[in-house]
């Protein structure tokens, strides 16, 4: 096991010893108490105590910038008694994240007036196309009577008024299989033509012994019609459940790199790899083909979504949970310099509570990221808070 993983395990033990206090409930958009870590300007966007009793947690936020002052954050409001299913809502900030408005619905589980299937939603993804005055929200939906959201399909909505209202659009998806959304959209420009890439996961093996677990990429030229671009290959027979990949510019010009969450492939896929590391794949043709997935020995992962991205100064950042499978307490991060060397582990956020699913976008200042993640206000509760903060990368 490499030196980084030894450092991670030591840090996790120290965090476990320290994480015994129960924090008081936080007010909405109030500074986070007892915070340690490099993320600054931390506020709580929303707390479960402010939501309807039909929800039992808040999870998986995503962030986009509307203009110089306004930010949008979507997240899931989870239904009691389901697995990863609920409504998707959006909060707005008019002052660059200092305060946040009450949420408005993006996708709601409402029974149609004429009767029929009631749907639930999950895993929102925001995208603001450069030069356009709209922001898109993509998500996944499935019948609400399902026990989980594994068998979902793509839905989309846009806002043209800064997140005050959302308008659903029927997606044309020429990929006839269930999918799981999670990661941001990357634009690739070739010969003056833009293609949009979205990484997704398929997990038909959970309910079908003849199913599989795949990571793949959809592509679009207009954000409405989507086609299969490629699957991420791995050694056969598969031993790794590749999922929740993040695509960013890679280590070389013209290269795209995807870093993925990992777990043992075989059902029920609740075991981490040994050693517990993320896997990556590279494309050098605009996302049409990808290299054989391989382990990233410097990037820790135990069945929990990490974030992988690149700033405009050429540095990569990877944010992750450093503890055991599904524990998800502190968030840590490492930074890769332009020469390819990863830093030692640093603390992203550790309020002695539960934290997971970080998403970052670069701010207007190069090298500074706007960050959101789902959090909590006590160590024995998960996903009762949505938090926002800023992370400035240092060499």
Secondary structure, 3 states (H helix, E strand, C coil): CCHHHHHHHHHHHHHHHHCCCCCCCCCCCCECCCCECCCEEEEEEEEHHHCCCCEEEEEEEEEEECCCCCEEEEEEEEECCCECCEEEEEEEECCCCCCCCCCEEEECCCCCCCCCCCEEEEEEEEECCCCCCCEEEEEEEEECCCCECCCCEEEEEEECCCCCCCEEECCEEECCCCCECCCCEEEEEECCEEEEEEEEEEEHHHCCCCCCEEEEEEEECCCCEEEEEEECCCCCCCCECCEEEEEEECCCCCCEEEEEECCECCCCCCCCCCCCEEEEEEECCCCCCCCCCEEEEEEECCCCCCEEEECCCCCEEEEEECCCCCCCCCEEEEEECCCCCECCCEEEEECCCCCEEEEEEECCCCCEEEEEEEECCCCCCCCCEEEEEEEECCC
